[in-house]
Amino acid sequence: MTRLIVAAGGGGDAVAAAMIHAALYGDDDQAVILTYAWDRLLIDPLPGPRSPADFTGLERITPAVWSVPAQARPIEPAGSTLPRLAAELPATFALLDPYKGATGLTRQLESLVDHVQPTSIDLLDVGGDILARGDEPTLKSPLADALTLAACCQLNAPVRLLVAGPGLDGELPPEAMTSALGPVVHMLTVRDTAAIRGILEWHPSEATGLLVATARGVRGTCEIRDAGLPVLLTDESQAVHEVDLDDALSRNQLARAIMSTTDLDEAEAYSREVCGYSEIDYERNKALWLNEQQSMNLDPATIRRQLDQFEAEVRTRGVTHTTFRRLTEALGLSGGQRDELRQLLIASRPEQHEAPLWHIADEA
């Protein structure tokens, strides 16, 4: 049997989709994961999502949908994690192209469903910001989720919405979505994380990293992103909830506004109107800033001194863990240095590595 899972926000949602597919359906069913190539600036220096024209080596599934096999490559300077995911995971990764708006995404979904005839269709969001109204002060990236929600709600086939790890993306506190969360369909375990063993050693997703960490028993407060958002890691953090799709649409003002959009610019304009901003504008501004930054040499003594200062500061906020993405930015390094920093820190202080997170050392 073939299961279709739509990764609502791209990025780490695609990794979580592979893990949750194995947890819910086992290894016998084939997974087709439909996802954006939208890895944000840590992997891709270009703002916004990538389209099929940004790749070589894609394989056509239908006239409207391409798959990303292991041999595919983003055309420089673009970057993408999808070819490596295709090489390391058994799923088929199909590319969501949002450049024709929610209308175009709906056509892609219809085309793929007609071709694959999946046994089930799940729309997966890690963190739950797909349930946002649009005016929440902590909301940072509503557009990608709103587009997939709008498209799935117009699909002439049953779609089950799943929210994994409520609150783990730092955008909506769990209590803000409690009334919308339906039954728990699965509590992720250490065994479930084996399906993506090794992926988070190189993939920079924070929300999915936190989901895996909580499934492995990590508890505390984790600081994420460049803004240092605090996220609580609790006994409920590894839950996968079912959510009523129509209820999600009734909450999500942006998804309702963009249902008939025919290009990404139009959807962005609605995001500015409904939410007050576009996450792609943020990426554009940040990309300009990053282009002006010089890569620093990772001198071990300097890094250790900066790390000690950072840990002393975050301890005062009650932080127990952080991500390597957060550390990279907090120490003033470029996104391309994340892996080098990770290796240096793990080699020098292996006792602080609670994979895939970094444990803040107790005060000496």
Secondary structure, 3 states (H helix, E strand, C coil): CEEEEEECCCCHHHHHHHHHHHHHHCCCCEEEEEEEECCHHHHCCCCCCECHHHEECCEEEECCEEECCCCCEECCCCCCCHHHHHHHCCCEEEEECHHHHHHHHHHHHHHHHHHHCCCEEEEEEECCHHHCCCCCCCCCCHHHHHHHHHHHHCCCCCCEEEEECCCCCCCCCHHHHCCCCCCEEEECCHHHHHHHCCHHHCCCCHHHHHHHHHHCCCCEEEEECCCCEEEEECCCCCEEEEECHHHHHHHCHHHHHCCCCCCHHHHHHHHHHHHCCCHHHHHHHHHHHHHCCCCCCCCHHHHHHHHHHHHHHHHCCCCCEECHHHHHHHCCCCHHHHHHHHHHHHHHCHHHEECCEEECCCCC
